[in-house]
Amino acid sequence: MPELPDVEIFRRVLERYARERVMTAVEVRDPAMLVDVTPAAFARALAGDRLTGTRRHGKNLFAARGRGGHLWMHFGMTGSLEPFREEPPAHARVLFRFPQSPHLAYVNVRRLGHLGLVEDIEAWLAAEGIGPDALDPALTGEWFAEALGRGRRSVKAALMDQGLVAGIGNVYADEILFQAGLRPEVPVAALDRGWRERLFTTMREVLRTAVDCGAAAERYVERLPDGYLTRRREKGAPCPRCGTPLETARIGGRTSVFCPRCQIDPRR
């Protein structure tokens, strides 16, 4: 599933290929991708308009429209934005055409993503219950330490809670915990202040590194530093730090990958 670093890549694609270019036509090939707008209304609102700026918030991508309001995209499990010249790529669900190529395609293999029109981003985020972006410069370690709470849920589930901080999914939750040296099943109630602040600092460092490297959750992982778990994220692969075979576990319905030697449970 595309996570914060993936969506940052898509934001850069949108900036490069669509910003300040007039959309001559918008073709909705799969109406099921749209939320709260008909294909005709969606195409009518965007055709003849241009995108004047972009913003990523967690896993959501917004683009300001010259006429007002915003285009919104969420990429689900397998979504992406792909430029094309003549023939659209396979599984293209929505096409954004310009006077000259390259054009842009919203691609989604499993059809679990969404697009729509949003007037006010902040109001929309609040209505959807989406927390602050994980890389929001206004966030502090003190705020994060309190926001984690004292409950029984696992620290991995907390990191993936989009209402806590937005943008972290299964892959980067594992990476953050690996870099922090913390087991994914540890309940947040077991974390003292030091662990909470360490987790916050590591979260920011990992996500910034992925963004700076242009690495996604499943693509371009070779761009990440050698000591990153995501480069070899599979059971039995050698830990990039100590060489111990990596292990997996089902936590919160998702498969977690971790090193049984480098990652600890503070309760033990």
N, C-alpha and C positions, 0 to 999 in steps of 0.2 A: 504494500500500500504506500502511495506517495506520502512522505512526511515533510516536515518543514524544509529540509535541504532540497528535496525534490521540487517543491512548489516554488522555492526561490529560483531554481533553474528555469521553471516555466515562466516565472515573472520576467526573467531576463530575456527569454524568447519573445514574450509579448512586447516588451520594450523595444527589442531590436526590429521585429518584423511588423509591428502594428501601430506603434505610437505615432500620432500625428499623420497617419495615412487614412484617407477616406475609404470607408468600406462601401464598395459598390453593390454588394449583395451578400446576404447571409442565408445559407441553405441549411435548414434543419432536416437532417436525414433520419433522425430518431427522436420523435416527439417525447418519448419517455424520459429523455435527459433533462427536459425543462421542468422547472418548479414555479407554480403560480403564474404562468404566462403561456399563452398559446403560441404555436410556431409562427402564425401569421403576425401576431403582435410583437413577438420577439424580433423577427426579421424586419418588420416595419420600423421598430424603435432604433435599430442599429444601422440599417442601410442609409447611406448618405451622411452618416455621422463619423466622427473620428474619436480615438481614444487618446486622452490628453495626459494620462499618468497612471501608474500602477501601484498597488499596495498588496503585500502579502500579510495575512494575519493567520498564524498557525498553518493549517492545511488549506486555508481559503485564499483565493486570489481575486482581487478586485481591480477593475480598470475604470477610471473616471471617464465619463462620456462628455463630449463637447456640448451636447444639448442639456446636460444635467443628469444626475443619478450615476449609477455604476453598473457595469457588467460584472456578474459574479460567477466564479467557477469553483467547483470542488471535484477532485479527481478520483474519488472512490478508491477501489482496489488497484485498478490498472490504467488509470487515465494519464494523458500527456497532451502537450501541445506540440504539433509538428508542422514545420514549414513545408510547402510543396510548390512545384511549378506548374505541372500540367495535370497529371493524374493524382487524385487524393490518395493518401495511404490507406491500407486496409483498416477496417473498423473505425473509419472516420464518422463521427456522429453529427458534428456541426462544422460547416465550412464558412470561413470568413474570407471573402474575396475582395481584392483591391484592383485598382486600374491596371497595374502590372504585377507580375509575379515577383517574388514569392508570395503565395497566399498562406493562410493558416488553417490547420485542421485540429479540432478537438477530437482526440482519439480515445476510445475506451473499449477495451476488449470485452470485459465482463458486464458492461452497461450498468455499473453501480455508481457512476458519477452524476453530477448535476450542474446545470447552468440556470441563470435567472437574471432578473433585473432588480437592483437594490437601490433605494433612494438614499437612505442614511445608513452608513456603515456601522456607526456606533450603536444606533438603535437596533439594527439587525443583529449584531453580535450579542447585545443584551437579551434580546428576545429569544435567541437560540441557546442562551446559557453558556456561551463560549468565553473562557477566561482570557487573561492577558497573553499576548504572544510570548513564547518562551525566551525570545531575545529582546523583548522590550527593554530599552535602556533604563526605564523608570523602576524596574523591579529591583529589589534588594534582597540580600540573604536573610535579613531579619524578617521581611515580609514572607518569604518562602518558608522559613522555619515555622512560622505560625500557621501559614495556609495549609501545610501538610497535615495538620491536625494530630490527633492522638488515637486514631481508630485502629481496628484490627486488620484492615486491608493491607495487602502487600505493597511494598515500596514501588514495585514495578507497576501495579495497577494505579497507584497515585500519579506516577509520572505520565501515564497514558490517559489520564482523566483530562479531557479537553476543557472541562469547567475549572480546573485548577490552573494549568498553563496549557496553552494551545500549541500544537505542532508536533508533539512527540508520539510516535507509534511504536510498534513492536521492535523494530530493528534498532532504532536509536535509543530506546529505553534500555535494551540490553547493552549497547555500547556505553552509555552513561554509567550504568551500574558496574560494568567491567572496569572502566577507567577509575571509578571511585573505589573499587575494591569491595563492593557490597553484594551479597547474595540477593537475587530477585525476590525470593519468598519472604524476606524479613518484613514483619509488620511495621508500619510507620510508628506505632506506639513504642517500639524498641529503640528508636533513634534518638540519641541525645542531641544537644545543641550543636556539638562539633560535627556529628555526622550530617545533620541537616544543612549546615553551612557548606560542608564539603560537597554534598550532593548538588547544591545550587551552583557552586563554582564550577564543578565538573560538567554539569548540564550546559552551562554557557560556553565553556571551552570546547566541548565536543561539537556542539551545534555550530559554533563560529568556525571551527576547523573544517567541518563538512561543507559549509557554505563557501568558505574561502577556497577550498579545493575543487569546488564544483562537483562534489560527490553526492549521489542520491542514496536511497535506502537499498536499492538492488542494482543500480547502474553506476558505472564509473567508480566503483568501490576501490579500484586499484589506485585511485588518486589519493586515497587516505594514507596517513602515515603507517609505517610498517607495524607499529605496536597497536593497531586498531583491530578489535575483534571482528568488525564487519567485513574485513578483507577475507576472512576464512571462517565464516559463520556456519559451521555444521558440526554435528556430533562426531566425536572422534578425531577431529582435526587438532593439530598441536596448538596449544595456547601460544599466542604471539609473544608472551613474556617469558613463561617458564617451560613451555613445551609439554606440559601435562595435557592429556587428551581432554578436549572440551566435552561437557555433558549437557543434556537437555532435560527439561521438565515442563509439564503443563501447569501454567499459573494463570488463573483468571481466563481460562479457555484459550490461551495463546501459548505457543511453544517458545520457551526461553532457552537461550544458549549462554553458558557461563563456564568459568574455570573453577573447579572445586578447590584449587589450591590458592589462587590469587584473590578470590572473592570470599569474604567471611560473613558469618552471622554474629553480630555483636553480643548476642545473648549467650554465646557459648565461650 
